[in-house]
């Protein structure tokens, strides 16, 4: 019989938070790849006659990174500062670097 009052004390709750951080890692890698390809087209380094890489990089990469940021926030929410919370904070930072990269590219161009 379980007598936990808080959901953080439930046995499987840390697995759900770890999965949220894993989703954040996948979102960060995906958004970084999309931004790299789209950014090189945006800056004129690579050519793409139809602009698909640019559209995917900007219109899919940025929302993916923001979703990864939200996932990382939820993965670290309500925890003490342990390994999962540090990983969540790092993933929030890394995911927020993708929209920042697009802002810097817009300033460069």
MMTF fields as JSON, N, C-alpha, C and O atoms, coordinates in Angstrom:
{
  "mmtfVersion": "1.0.0",
  "mmtfProducer": "UNKNOWN",
  "numBonds": 435,
  "numAtoms": 436,
  "numGroups": 109,
  "numChains": 1,
  "numModels": 1,
  "chainsPerModel": [1],
  "groupsPerChain": [109],
  "chainIdList": ["A"],
  "bondAtomList": [4, 2, 8, 6, 12, 10, 16, 14, 20, 18, 24, 22, 28, 26, 32, 30, 36, 34, 40, 38, 44, 42, 48, 46, 52, 50, 56, 54, 60, 58, 64, 62, 68, 66, 72, 70, 76, 74, 80, 78, 84, 82, 88, 86, 92, 90, 96, 94, 100, 98, 104, 102, 108, 106, 112, 110, 116, 114, 120, 118, 124, 122, 128, 126, 132, 130, 136, 134, 140, 138, 144, 142, 148, 146, 152, 150, 156, 154, 160, 158, 164, 162, 168, 166, 172, 170, 176, 174, 180, 178, 184, 182, 188, 186, 192, 190, 196, 194, 200, 198, 204, 202, 208, 206, 212, 210, 216, 214, 220, 218, 224, 222, 228, 226, 232, 230, 236, 234, 240, 238, 244, 242, 248, 246, 252, 250, 256, 254, 260, 258, 264, 262, 268, 266, 272, 270, 276, 274, 280, 278, 284, 282, 288, 286, 292, 290, 296, 294, 300, 298, 304, 302, 308, 306, 312, 310, 316, 314, 320, 318, 324, 322, 328, 326, 332, 330, 336, 334, 340, 338, 344, 342, 348, 346, 352, 350, 356, 354, 360, 358, 364, 362, 368, 366, 372, 370, 376, 374, 380, 378, 384, 382, 388, 386, 392, 390, 396, 394, 400, 398, 404, 402, 408, 406, 412, 410, 416, 414, 420, 418, 424, 422, 428, 426, 432, 430],
  "bondOrderList": [1, 1, 1, 1, 1, 1, 1, 1, 1, 1, 1, 1, 1, 1, 1, 1, 1, 1, 1, 1, 1, 1, 1, 1, 1, 1, 1, 1, 1, 1, 1, 1, 1, 1, 1, 1, 1, 1, 1, 1, 1, 1, 1, 1, 1, 1, 1, 1, 1, 1, 1, 1, 1, 1, 1, 1, 1, 1, 1, 1, 1, 1, 1, 1, 1, 1, 1, 1, 1, 1, 1, 1, 1, 1, 1, 1, 1, 1, 1, 1, 1, 1, 1, 1, 1, 1, 1, 1, 1, 1, 1, 1, 1, 1, 1, 1, 1, 1, 1, 1, 1, 1, 1, 1, 1, 1, 1, 1],
  "groupList": [{"groupName": "UNK", "atomNameList": ["N", "CA", "C", "O"], "elementList": ["N", "C", "C", "O"], "formalChargeList": [0, 0, 0, 0], "bondAtomList": [1, 0, 2, 1, 3, 2], "bondOrderList": [1, 1, 2], "singleLetterCode": "X", "chemCompType": "L-PEPTIDE LINKING"}],
  "groupTypeList": [0, 0, 0, 0, 0, 0, 0, 0, 0, 0, 0, 0, 0, 0, 0, 0, 0, 0, 0, 0, 0, 0, 0, 0, 0, 0, 0, 0, 0, 0, 0, 0, 0, 0, 0, 0, 0, 0, 0, 0, 0, 0, 0, 0, 0, 0, 0, 0, 0, 0, 0, 0, 0, 0, 0, 0, 0, 0, 0, 0, 0, 0, 0, 0, 0, 0, 0, 0, 0, 0, 0, 0, 0, 0, 0, 0, 0, 0, 0, 0, 0, 0, 0, 0, 0, 0, 0, 0, 0, 0, 0, 0, 0, 0, 0, 0, 0, 0, 0, 0, 0, 0, 0, 0, 0, 0, 0, 0, 0],
  "groupIdList": [1, 2, 3, 4, 5, 6, 7, 8, 9, 10, 11, 12, 13, 14, 15, 16, 17, 18, 19, 20, 21, 22, 23, 24, 25, 26, 27, 28, 29, 30, 31, 32, 33, 34, 35, 36, 37, 38, 39, 40, 41, 42, 43, 44, 45, 46, 47, 48, 49, 50, 51, 52, 53, 54, 55, 56, 57, 58, 59, 60, 61, 62, 63, 64, 65, 66, 67, 68, 69, 70, 71, 72, 73, 74, 75, 76, 77, 78, 79, 80, 81, 82, 83, 84, 85, 86, 87, 88, 89, 90, 91, 92, 93, 94, 95, 96, 97, 98, 99, 100, 101, 102, 103, 104, 105, 106, 107, 108, 109],
  "secStructList": [7, 7, 7, 7, 7, 1, 4, 4, 4, 1, 6, 6, 2, 2, 2, 2, 2, 2, 2, 2, 2, 2, 2, 2, 2, 2, 2, 2, 2, 2, 2, 2, 2, 2, 2, 2, 2, 2, 2, 2, 2, 2, 6, 6, 1, 1, 7, 7, 6, 6, 7, 2, 2, 2, 2, 0, 0, 0, 0, 0, 2, 2, 2, 2, 2, 2, 2, 2, 2, 2, 2, 2, 2, 2, 2, 2, 6, 6, 7, 7, 1, 1, 2, 2, 2, 2, 2, 2, 2, 2, 2, 2, 2, 2, 2, 2, 2, 2, 2, 2, 2, 2, 2, 2, 2, 2, 2, 2, 7],
  "xCoordList": [0.838, 0.0, 0.887, 1.795, 0.619, 1.416, 0.776, -0.435, 1.6, 1.092, 1.721, 1.812, 2.157, 2.793, 1.738, 0.644, 2.097, 1.179, 1.536, 0.673, 2.785, 3.232, 3.6, 4.062, 3.396, 3.706, 5.207, 5.64, 6.018, 7.457, 7.948, 9.021, 7.162, 7.545, 7.098, 7.473, 6.313, 5.868, 7.069, 7.966, 7.095, 8.284, 8.612, 9.791, 7.645, 7.918, 8.04, 8.262, 7.903, 7.895, 9.251, 9.303, 10.345, 11.653, 11.914, 12.692, 11.286, 11.426, 10.713, 11.184, 9.597, 8.879, 9.7, 9.765, 10.321, 11.167, 12.406, 12.826, 12.985, 14.139, 13.731, 14.502, 12.542, 12.059, 11.831, 12.097, 11.345, 11.158, 12.499, 12.581, 13.537, 14.862, 15.401, 16.071, 15.124, 15.52, 14.831, 15.46, 13.57, 12.842, 13.473, 13.575, 13.891, 14.544, 15.876, 16.22, 16.624, 17.89, 17.644, 18.347, 16.66, 16.332, 15.872, 16.249, 15.064, 14.6, 15.755, 15.789, 16.697, 17.846, 18.719, 19.134, 18.998, 19.82, 19.109, 19.729, 17.819, 17.051, 17.025, 17.237, 16.77, 16.711, 18.073, 18.154, 19.14, 20.48, 20.823, 21.42, 20.451, 20.699, 19.893, 20.414, 18.632, 17.798, 18.327, 18.315, 18.786, 19.314, 20.616, 20.859, 21.442, 22.705, 22.449, 23.046, 21.561, 21.286, 20.549, 20.891, 19.56, 18.81, 19.623, 19.483, 20.47, 21.299, 22.332, 22.635, 22.87, 23.847, 23.19, 23.825, 21.939, 21.21, 20.869, 20.975, 20.467, 20.095, 21.268, 21.108, 22.443, 23.62, 24.276, 25.229, 23.784, 24.311, 25.512, 26.17, 25.814, 26.946, 26.607, 27.438, 25.394, 24.931, 23.79, 23.168, 23.536, 22.44, 21.327, 21.571, 20.132, 18.935, 17.923, 17.335, 17.7, 16.862, 15.428, 14.789, 14.919, 13.534, 13.415, 12.306, 14.498, 14.486, 13.907, 13.459, 13.907, 13.319, 14.1, 13.514, 15.424, 16.231, 16.033, 16.036, 15.863, 15.627, 14.294, 14.208, 13.261, 11.929, 11.918, 11.366, 12.531, 12.568, 13.389, 13.009, 14.513, 15.356, 14.683, 14.778, 14.0, 13.384, 12.01, 11.734, 11.158, 9.765, 9.519, 8.459, 10.468, 10.335, 11.396, 11.118, 12.602, 13.695, 13.469, 13.714, 12.998, 12.773, 11.656, 11.859, 10.472, 9.453, 9.882, 9.485, 10.69, 11.194, 12.094, 12.011, 12.942, 13.815, 13.012, 13.329, 11.985, 11.152, 10.38, 10.191, 9.936, 9.275, 10.257, 9.893, 11.498, 12.528, 12.817, 13.088, 12.759, 12.949, 11.838, 12.095, 10.617, 9.479, 9.577, 9.297, 9.973, 10.131, 11.217, 11.054, 12.314, 13.386, 12.929, 13.267, 12.172, 11.657, 10.764, 10.874, 9.885, 8.996, 9.755, 9.358, 10.852, 11.655, 12.402, 12.679, 12.729, 13.459, 12.628, 13.132, 11.367, 10.493, 10.261, 9.973, 10.389, 10.056, 11.083, 10.784, 12.276, 13.31, 14.342, 14.509, 15.029, 16.206, 17.309, 17.189, 18.381, 19.471, 20.285, 21.265, 19.854, 20.565, 20.926, 20.83, 21.332, 21.806, 20.718, 20.999, 19.49, 18.417, 18.096, 17.798, 18.156, 17.868, 18.975, 18.693, 20.236, 21.336, 21.213, 21.449, 20.845, 20.664, 19.518, 19.602, 18.458, 17.328, 17.718, 17.329, 18.476, 18.911, 19.839, 19.74, 20.736, 21.629, 20.847, 21.139, 19.866, 19.084, 18.198, 17.955, 17.72, 16.982, 17.881, 17.47, 19.103, 20.049, 20.392, 20.375, 20.7, 21.073, 19.923, 20.143, 18.715, 17.565, 17.29, 16.839, 17.552, 17.338, 18.426, 18.257, 19.525, 20.571, 20.168, 20.713, 19.231, 18.803, 18.077, 18.451, 17.053, 16.469, 17.466, 17.409, 18.371, 19.399, 20.31, 20.745, 20.594, 21.41, 20.71, 21.359, 19.395, 18.66, 18.653, 18.71, 18.586, 18.643, 20.016, 20.116, 21.066, 22.411, 22.588, 23.21, 22.052, 22.147, 21.394, 21.833, 20.253, 19.511, 20.302, 20.25, 21.03, 21.864, 23.076, 23.515, 23.605, 24.756, 24.353, 25.079, 23.216, 22.771, 22.331, 21.911],
  "yCoordList": [-1.172, 0.0, 1.241, 1.367, 2.141, 3.361, 4.48, 4.693, 5.181, 6.294, 7.605, 8.536, 7.696, 8.933, 10.005, 9.743, 11.205, 12.327, 13.207, 13.888, 13.196, 14.022, 13.122, 11.998, 13.613, 12.773, 12.603, 11.642, 13.528, 13.373, 12.172, 11.634, 11.753, 10.628, 9.299, 8.244, 9.33, 8.098, 7.408, 8.078, 6.084, 5.366, 5.598, 5.651, 5.734, 5.881, 7.31, 7.542, 8.268, 9.671, 10.113, 10.891, 9.634, 10.03, 9.432, 9.995, 8.306, 7.754, 8.626, 8.781, 9.185, 10.098, 11.363, 11.872, 11.871, 13.051, 12.747, 13.582, 11.586, 11.206, 11.067, 11.427, 10.556, 10.454, 11.837, 12.044, 12.78, 14.152, 14.776, 15.521, 14.486, 15.009, 14.325, 14.966, 13.038, 12.332, 12.93, 13.098, 13.245, 13.901, 15.253, 15.644, 15.957, 17.247, 17.109, 17.953, 16.062, 15.819, 15.541, 16.074, 14.717, 14.401, 15.648, 15.863, 16.465, 17.708, 18.656, 19.322, 18.725, 19.616, 19.184, 20.019, 17.912, 17.413, 17.628, 18.057, 17.334, 17.523, 18.987, 19.308, 19.867, 21.296, 21.829, 22.699, 21.321, 21.769, 21.344, 22.114, 20.135, 19.672, 20.495, 20.9, 20.743, 21.551, 22.977, 23.568, 23.527, 24.89, 24.972, 25.953, 23.966, 23.969, 23.99, 24.783, 23.117, 23.065, 24.315, 24.878, 24.753, 25.946, 27.216, 28.131, 27.277, 28.456, 28.63, 29.75, 27.521, 27.637, 28.116, 28.818, 27.757, 28.277, 29.747, 30.554, 30.098, 31.48, 32.435, 33.551, 31.989, 32.843, 32.804, 33.543, 31.959, 31.896, 30.992, 31.022, 30.196, 29.279, 28.082, 27.632, 27.575, 26.448, 26.928, 27.959, 26.169, 26.524, 25.502, 24.301, 25.987, 25.148, 25.851, 26.849, 25.355, 26.097, 26.29, 27.271, 25.403, 25.532, 26.087, 26.391, 26.228, 26.785, 25.866, 26.325, 24.57, 23.627, 23.595, 23.575, 23.589, 23.537, 24.784, 24.712, 25.914, 27.158, 27.12, 27.506, 26.658, 26.584, 25.582, 25.851, 24.429, 23.417, 23.92, 23.723, 24.569, 25.057, 26.103, 26.068, 27.036, 28.135, 27.774, 28.003, 27.218, 27.009, 25.696, 25.508, 24.79, 23.537, 23.455, 22.968, 23.926, 23.833, 24.658, 24.194, 25.89, 26.758, 26.227, 26.154, 25.848, 25.272, 23.958, 23.661, 23.172, 21.935, 22.242, 21.578, 23.237, 23.625, 24.185, 23.912, 24.956, 25.484, 24.375, 24.423, 23.376, 22.225, 21.437, 20.926, 21.341, 20.687, 21.447, 20.847, 22.779, 23.595, 23.343, 23.201, 23.288, 23.025, 21.63, 21.436, 20.668, 19.306, 19.227, 18.537, 19.929, 19.933, 20.623, 20.183, 21.687, 22.379, 21.442, 21.362, 20.742, 19.821, 18.643, 18.1, 18.251, 17.154, 17.521, 16.652, 18.773, 19.184, 19.874, 20.241, 20.053, 20.797, 20.036, 18.84, 20.743, 20.186, 19.211, 18.484, 19.177, 18.269, 19.033, 20.241, 18.328, 18.893, 18.954, 18.357, 19.67, 19.787, 18.51, 18.367, 17.588, 16.343, 16.217, 17.19, 15.05, 14.857, 15.177, 15.806, 14.748, 15.021, 16.512, 17.015, 17.201, 18.637, 19.395, 20.331, 18.999, 19.622, 19.33, 20.212, 18.105, 17.754, 18.552, 18.987, 18.742, 19.519, 20.98, 21.583, 21.54, 22.93, 23.08, 24.054, 22.123, 22.154, 22.035, 22.736, 21.159, 20.984, 22.197, 22.525, 22.855, 24.1, 25.13, 25.802, 25.256, 26.198, 25.845, 26.714, 24.585, 24.176, 24.333, 24.717, 24.047, 24.218, 25.687, 26.03, 26.547, 27.973, 28.593, 29.707, 27.897, 28.395, 28.331, 29.072, 27.467, 27.357, 28.626, 29.178, 29.119, 30.394, 31.553, 32.472, 31.511, 32.543, 32.505, 33.55, 31.321, 31.2, 31.85, 32.494, 31.685, 32.319, 33.841, 34.558, 34.331, 35.78, 36.308, 37.359, 35.587, 36.016, 35.955, 36.844, 34.92, 34.85, 35.984, 36.509, 36.368, 37.511, 38.805, 39.668, 38.951, 40.133, 40.128, 41.186, 38.966, 38.858, 39.208, 39.909, 38.726, 38.951, 40.368, 40.789],
  "zCoordList": [0.0, 0.0, 0.0, 0.822, -0.918, -1.049, -0.247, -0.303, 0.491, 1.301, 0.87, 1.67, -0.382, -0.83, -1.047, -1.548, -0.659, -0.8, -1.981, -2.535, -2.364, -3.472, -4.634, -4.435, -5.85, -7.003, -7.191, -7.826, -6.646, -6.737, -5.934, -6.208, -4.944, -4.118, -4.71, -4.2, -5.765, -6.402, -7.04, -7.552, -7.017, -7.495, -8.972, -9.323, -9.821, -11.246, -11.722, -12.911, -10.835, -11.267, -11.811, -12.763, -11.227, -11.729, -13.104, -13.875, -13.43, -14.778, -15.804, -16.931, -15.417, -16.31, -16.528, -17.647, -15.481, -15.623, -16.465, -17.266, -16.297, -17.108, -18.574, -19.464, -18.832, -20.212, -20.812, -21.996, -20.018, -20.505, -20.877, -21.854, -20.123, -20.456, -21.704, -22.514, -21.874, -23.096, -24.316, -25.361, -24.195, -25.288, -25.594, -26.756, -24.567, -24.749, -25.475, -26.302, -25.175, -25.867, -27.344, -28.203, -27.642, -29.031, -29.773, -30.925, -29.12, -29.749, -30.011, -31.045, -29.089, -29.258, -30.428, -31.231, -30.53, -31.633, -32.963, -33.936, -33.01, -34.247, -34.66, -35.829, -33.719, -34.029, -34.451, -35.319, -33.851, -34.228, -35.654, -36.406, -36.023, -37.391, -38.386, -39.426, -38.074, -38.971, -39.073, -40.153, -37.969, -37.98, -38.761, -39.464, -38.644, -39.382, -40.888, -41.617, -41.343, -42.782, -43.247, -44.287, -42.506, -42.885, -42.759, -43.57, -41.752, -41.559, -42.649, -43.058, -43.116, -44.202, -45.488, -46.275, -45.718, -46.873, -46.648, -47.572, -45.446, -45.132, -45.295, -45.79, -44.877, -44.973, -46.35, -46.595, -47.247, -48.596, -48.752, -49.792, -47.758, -47.827, -48.713, -49.502, -48.579, -49.388, -50.279, -50.021, -51.317, -52.213, -52.09, -51.966, -52.126, -52.127, -53.018, -52.601, -54.243, -55.185, -54.712, -55.092, -53.912, -53.458, -52.05, -51.611, -51.34, -49.992, -48.949, -47.899, -49.218, -48.254, -46.953, -45.871, -47.056, -45.829, -44.981, -43.752, -45.631, -44.903, -44.173, -43.007, -44.854, -44.239, -43.093, -42.026, -43.321, -42.261, -41.077, -39.922, -41.368, -40.282, -39.429, -38.203, -40.07, -39.32, -38.77, -37.592, -39.601, -39.196, -38.483, -37.887, -38.532, -37.778, -36.682, -35.587, -36.969, -35.998, -34.747, -33.634, -34.933, -33.764, -32.866, -31.654, -33.404, -32.507, -31.858, -30.731, -32.567, -31.969, -30.774, -29.74, -30.918, -29.807, -28.639, -27.481, -28.932, -27.844, -27.139, -25.924, -27.899, -27.274, -26.417, -25.358, -26.873, -26.062, -24.784, -23.743, -24.863, -23.663, -22.655, -21.46, -23.134, -22.245, -21.643, -20.46, -22.456, -21.958, -20.888, -19.881, -21.107, -20.099, -18.822, -17.724, -18.955, -17.767, -16.952, -15.728, -17.652, -16.95, -16.351, -15.32, -17.002, -16.47, -15.203, -14.376, -15.037, -13.844, -12.798, -11.736, -13.088, -12.186, -10.882, -10.887, -9.786, -8.485, -7.931, -6.983, -8.492, -8.003, -7.2, -7.37, -6.329, -5.692, -6.735, -7.805, -6.432, -7.395, -7.401, -6.67, -8.243, -8.437, -9.914, -10.662, -10.328, -11.7, -12.735, -13.756, -12.476, -13.435, -13.532, -14.616, -12.43, -12.461, -13.192, -13.941, -12.982, -13.719, -15.213, -16.039, -15.561, -16.972, -17.583, -18.731, -16.821, -17.32, -17.541, -18.541, -16.621, -16.784, -17.987, -18.733, -18.174, -19.328, -20.635, -21.603, -20.659, -21.885, -22.168, -23.329, -21.137, -21.362, -22.023, -22.97, -21.529, -22.099, -23.542, -24.414, -23.799, -25.148, -26.132, -27.281, -25.704, -26.589, -26.876, -27.969, -25.92, -26.16, -27.03, -27.527, -27.217, -28.102, -29.578, -30.396, -29.922, -31.326, -31.783, -32.818, -31.062, -31.504, -31.435, -32.253, -30.468, -30.384, -31.614, -32.098, -32.11, -33.321, -34.512, -35.336, -34.606, -35.707, -35.557, -36.556, -34.342, -34.122, -34.527, -35.159, -34.167, -34.542, -36.053, -36.635, -36.699, -38.161, -38.829, -39.852, -38.25, -38.808, -38.648, -39.524, -37.55, -37.36, -38.296, -38.747, -38.583, -39.482, -40.905, -41.611, -41.314, -42.683, -42.811, -43.889]
}
